[in-house]
Amino acid sequence: MNHLKYGFSTNVGNVRSHNEDYFRTEPELGLWVVADGMGGHKGGETASAIAADFIVDKTKAGKPLETSIAQAHHAIKQASKEGKGPEGMGTTVVALKINDNDYEIAWVGDCRAYLWDGITLKQMTKDHSYVQHLVDTGVISVSEAANHPYQDVLIQALGAADIKDVNVETIHNEFHQNEQILLCSDGLTKEITDKGIADALALELKEQEKVDLLIRTAVNNGGKDNITAILVSADDDAPVRMLIGDTVPINTQESMPTGLAEKLISWLKRTFKVFLSTK
């Protein structure tokens, strides 16, 4: 695996007095982690740091990513019992592990991972939240979910005292040329729509510049929560994605940058006319 290009940043936002988000970038391990803590001052930031550091340490020791995250749940609960953090502290987390040209995404809670393929943005993760459950069961629509009053109610999180074991969800796939994976806390997705994220990633910018733009946009749009983002690009020598029979599991609709769909349609029409004229 060649040296992977990536960018990262975090911001306290415009409302919170402290940052409960925590992240780790470990390119030598092929590992990137974003954790969004809960529990107020000292609580959330302690839980998110314990989780991310624990996941990195266990990965270094050869543990699978899914196992590391599952055990981080118990590490937070144990730390709380030992007085290393307040009772009730917890965190959500999303992690990316890359091995050669294969990747694994694992998560608990509502931190998200997106795949940008140069044309469309695909949300890879599905929030472990009450609102997402309402969407899955058909009680409300995706559009209604965006403004639901219980958006912050989670079904599971690392460190939650009433959960014996968390259910870590995972996705495995191959990383292809021109693809990028975005990891972020919900402070970003609360302030920027998927189409807005796609607009930013479509720009001819370096990874760090794209991350900085996303963070800045989220802050300017309100910044009501802490905001963290990591963007990782595939190797230049990664395989080319096949257009037939090569799919990626996704949980939401795909989003194209503003105007891109119209440009593609226009191109297809021009190409089709040329094709007809050669008959």
Secondary structure as a PSIPRED ss2 file (coil, helix, strand):
# PSIPRED VFORMAT (PSIPRED V4.0)

   1 M C   1.000  0.000  0.000
   2 N C   1.000  0.000  0.000
   3 H C   1.000  0.000  0.000
   4 L C   1.000  0.000  0.000
   5 K C   1.000  0.000  0.000
   6 Y E   0.000  0.000  1.000
   7 G E   0.000  0.000  1.000
   8 F E   0.000  0.000  1.000
   9 S E   0.000  0.000  1.000
  10 T E   0.000  0.000  1.000
  11 N E   0.000  0.000  1.000
  12 V C   1.000  0.000  0.000
  13 G C   1.000  0.000  0.000
  14 N C   1.000  0.000  0.000
  15 V C   1.000  0.000  0.000
  16 R C   1.000  0.000  0.000
  17 S C   1.000  0.000  0.000
  18 H C   1.000  0.000  0.000
  19 N C   1.000  0.000  0.000
  20 E C   1.000  0.000  0.000
  21 D E   0.000  0.000  1.000
  22 Y E   0.000  0.000  1.000
  23 F E   0.000  0.000  1.000
  24 R E   0.000  0.000  1.000
  25 T E   0.000  0.000  1.000
  26 E E   0.000  0.000  1.000
  27 P C   1.000  0.000  0.000
  28 E C   1.000  0.000  0.000
  29 L C   1.000  0.000  0.000
  30 G C   1.000  0.000  0.000
  31 L E   0.000  0.000  1.000
  32 W E   0.000  0.000  1.000
  33 V E   0.000  0.000  1.000
  34 V E   0.000  0.000  1.000
  35 A E   0.000  0.000  1.000
  36 D E   0.000  0.000  1.000
  37 G E   0.000  0.000  1.000
  38 M E   0.000  0.000  1.000
  39 G C   1.000  0.000  0.000
  40 G C   1.000  0.000  0.000
  41 H C   1.000  0.000  0.000
  42 K C   1.000  0.000  0.000
  43 G H   0.000  1.000  0.000
  44 G H   0.000  1.000  0.000
  45 E H   0.000  1.000  0.000
  46 T H   0.000  1.000  0.000
  47 A H   0.000  1.000  0.000
  48 S H   0.000  1.000  0.000
  49 A H   0.000  1.000  0.000
  50 I H   0.000  1.000  0.000
  51 A H   0.000  1.000  0.000
  52 A H   0.000  1.000  0.000
  53 D H   0.000  1.000  0.000
  54 F H   0.000  1.000  0.000
  55 I H   0.000  1.000  0.000
  56 V H   0.000  1.000  0.000
  57 D H   0.000  1.000  0.000
  58 K H   0.000  1.000  0.000
  59 T H   0.000  1.000  0.000
  60 K H   0.000  1.000  0.000
  61 A C   1.000  0.000  0.000
  62 G C   1.000  0.000  0.000
  63 K C   1.000  0.000  0.000
  64 P C   1.000  0.000  0.000
  65 L H   0.000  1.000  0.000
  66 E H   0.000  1.000  0.000
  67 T H   0.000  1.000  0.000
  68 S H   0.000  1.000  0.000
  69 I H   0.000  1.000  0.000
  70 A H   0.000  1.000  0.000
  71 Q H   0.000  1.000  0.000
  72 A H   0.000  1.000  0.000
  73 H H   0.000  1.000  0.000
  74 H H   0.000  1.000  0.000
  75 A H   0.000  1.000  0.000
  76 I H   0.000  1.000  0.000
  77 K H   0.000  1.000  0.000
  78 Q H   0.000  1.000  0.000
  79 A H   0.000  1.000  0.000
  80 S H   0.000  1.000  0.000
  81 K H   0.000  1.000  0.000
  82 E C   1.000  0.000  0.000
  83 G C   1.000  0.000  0.000
  84 K C   1.000  0.000  0.000
  85 G C   1.000  0.000  0.000
  86 P C   1.000  0.000  0.000
  87 E C   1.000  0.000  0.000
  88 G C   1.000  0.000  0.000
  89 M C   1.000  0.000  0.000
  90 G E   0.000  0.000  1.000
  91 T E   0.000  0.000  1.000
  92 T E   0.000  0.000  1.000
  93 V E   0.000  0.000  1.000
  94 V E   0.000  0.000  1.000
  95 A E   0.000  0.000  1.000
  96 L E   0.000  0.000  1.000
  97 K E   0.000  0.000  1.000
  98 I E   0.000  0.000  1.000
  99 N E   0.000  0.000  1.000
 100 D C   1.000  0.000  0.000
 101 N C   1.000  0.000  0.000
 102 D E   0.000  0.000  1.000
 103 Y E   0.000  0.000  1.000
 104 E E   0.000  0.000  1.000
 105 I E   0.000  0.000  1.000
 106 A E   0.000  0.000  1.000
 107 W E   0.000  0.000  1.000
 108 V E   0.000  0.000  1.000
 109 G C   1.000  0.000  0.000
 110 D C   1.000  0.000  0.000
 111 C C   1.000  0.000  0.000
 112 R E   0.000  0.000  1.000
 113 A E   0.000  0.000  1.000
 114 Y E   0.000  0.000  1.000
 115 L E   0.000  0.000  1.000
 116 W E   0.000  0.000  1.000
 117 D C   1.000  0.000  0.000
 118 G C   1.000  0.000  0.000
 119 I C   1.000  0.000  0.000
 120 T C   1.000  0.000  0.000
 121 L E   0.000  0.000  1.000
 122 K E   0.000  0.000  1.000
 123 Q E   0.000  0.000  1.000
 124 M C   1.000  0.000  0.000
 125 T C   1.000  0.000  0.000
 126 K C   1.000  0.000  0.000
 127 D C   1.000  0.000  0.000
 128 H C   1.000  0.000  0.000
 129 S E   0.000  0.000  1.000
 130 Y H   0.000  1.000  0.000
 131 V H   0.000  1.000  0.000
 132 Q H   0.000  1.000  0.000
 133 H H   0.000  1.000  0.000
 134 L H   0.000  1.000  0.000
 135 V H   0.000  1.000  0.000
 136 D H   0.000  1.000  0.000
 137 T C   1.000  0.000  0.000
 138 G C   1.000  0.000  0.000
 139 V C   1.000  0.000  0.000
 140 I C   1.000  0.000  0.000
 141 S C   1.000  0.000  0.000
 142 V H   0.000  1.000  0.000
 143 S H   0.000  1.000  0.000
 144 E H   0.000  1.000  0.000
 145 A H   0.000  1.000  0.000
 146 A C   1.000  0.000  0.000
 147 N C   1.000  0.000  0.000
 148 H C   1.000  0.000  0.000
 149 P C   1.000  0.000  0.000
 150 Y C   1.000  0.000  0.000
 151 Q C   1.000  0.000  0.000
 152 D C   1.000  0.000  0.000
 153 V C   1.000  0.000  0.000
 154 L E   0.000  0.000  1.000
 155 I C   1.000  0.000  0.000
 156 Q C   1.000  0.000  0.000
 157 A C   1.000  0.000  0.000
 158 L E   0.000  0.000  1.000
 159 G C   1.000  0.000  0.000
 160 A C   1.000  0.000  0.000
 161 A C   1.000  0.000  0.000
 162 D C   1.000  0.000  0.000
 163 I C   1.000  0.000  0.000
 164 K C   1.000  0.000  0.000
 165 D C   1.000  0.000  0.000
 166 V C   1.000  0.000  0.000
 167 N C   1.000  0.000  0.000
 168 V C   1.000  0.000  0.000
 169 E E   0.000  0.000  1.000
 170 T E   0.000  0.000  1.000
 171 I E   0.000  0.000  1.000
 172 H E   0.000  0.000  1.000
 173 N E   0.000  0.000  1.000
 174 E E   0.000  0.000  1.000
 175 F C   1.000  0.000  0.000
 176 H C   1.000  0.000  0.000
 177 Q C   1.000  0.000  0.000
 178 N C   1.000  0.000  0.000
 179 E C   1.000  0.000  0.000
 180 Q E   0.000  0.000  1.000
 181 I E   0.000  0.000  1.000
 182 L E   0.000  0.000  1.000
 183 L E   0.000  0.000  1.000
 184 C E   0.000  0.000  1.000
 185 S C   1.000  0.000  0.000
 186 D H   0.000  1.000  0.000
 187 G H   0.000  1.000  0.000
 188 L H   0.000  1.000  0.000
 189 T H   0.000  1.000  0.000
 190 K C   1.000  0.000  0.000
 191 E C   1.000  0.000  0.000
 192 I C   1.000  0.000  0.000
 193 T C   1.000  0.000  0.000
 194 D H   0.000  1.000  0.000
 195 K H   0.000  1.000  0.000
 196 G H   0.000  1.000  0.000
 197 I H   0.000  1.000  0.000
 198 A H   0.000  1.000  0.000
 199 D H   0.000  1.000  0.000
 200 A H   0.000  1.000  0.000
 201 L H   0.000  1.000  0.000
 202 A C   1.000  0.000  0.000
 203 L C   1.000  0.000  0.000
 204 E C   1.000  0.000  0.000
 205 L C   1.000  0.000  0.000
 206 K C   1.000  0.000  0.000
 207 E H   0.000  1.000  0.000
 208 Q H   0.000  1.000  0.000
 209 E H   0.000  1.000  0.000
 210 K H   0.000  1.000  0.000
 211 V H   0.000  1.000  0.000
 212 D H   0.000  1.000  0.000
 213 L H   0.000  1.000  0.000
 214 L H   0.000  1.000  0.000
 215 I H   0.000  1.000  0.000
 216 R H   0.000  1.000  0.000
 217 T H   0.000  1.000  0.000
 218 A H   0.000  1.000  0.000
 219 V H   0.000  1.000  0.000
 220 N H   0.000  1.000  0.000
 221 N C   1.000  0.000  0.000
 222 G C   1.000  0.000  0.000
 223 G C   1.000  0.000  0.000
 224 K C   1.000  0.000  0.000
 225 D C   1.000  0.000  0.000
 226 N C   1.000  0.000  0.000
 227 I E   0.000  0.000  1.000
 228 T E   0.000  0.000  1.000
 229 A E   0.000  0.000  1.000
 230 I E   0.000  0.000  1.000
 231 L E   0.000  0.000  1.000
 232 V E   0.000  0.000  1.000
 233 S E   0.000  0.000  1.000
 234 A C   1.000  0.000  0.000
 235 D C   1.000  0.000  0.000
 236 D C   1.000  0.000  0.000
 237 D C   1.000  0.000  0.000
 238 A C   1.000  0.000  0.000
 239 P C   1.000  0.000  0.000
 240 V C   1.000  0.000  0.000
 241 R C   1.000  0.000  0.000
 242 M C   1.000  0.000  0.000
 243 L C   1.000  0.000  0.000
 244 I C   1.000  0.000  0.000
 245 G C   1.000  0.000  0.000
 246 D C   1.000  0.000  0.000
 247 T C   1.000  0.000  0.000
 248 V C   1.000  0.000  0.000
 249 P C   1.000  0.000  0.000
 250 I C   1.000  0.000  0.000
 251 N C   1.000  0.000  0.000
 252 T C   1.000  0.000  0.000
 253 Q C   1.000  0.000  0.000
 254 E C   1.000  0.000  0.000
 255 S E   0.000  0.000  1.000
 256 M C   1.000  0.000  0.000
 257 P C   1.000  0.000  0.000
 258 T C   1.000  0.000  0.000
 259 G C   1.000  0.000  0.000
 260 L H   0.000  1.000  0.000
 261 A H   0.000  1.000  0.000
 262 E H   0.000  1.000  0.000
 263 K H   0.000  1.000  0.000
 264 L H   0.000  1.000  0.000
 265 I H   0.000  1.000  0.000
 266 S H   0.000  1.000  0.000
 267 W H   0.000  1.000  0.000
 268 L H   0.000  1.000  0.000
 269 K H   0.000  1.000  0.000
 270 R H   0.000  1.000  0.000
 271 T H   0.000  1.000  0.000
 272 F H   0.000  1.000  0.000
 273 K H   0.000  1.000  0.000
 274 V H   0.000  1.000  0.000
 275 F H   0.000  1.000  0.000
 276 L H   0.000  1.000  0.000
 277 S H   0.000  1.000  0.000
 278 T C   1.000  0.000  0.000
 279 K C   1.000  0.000  0.000
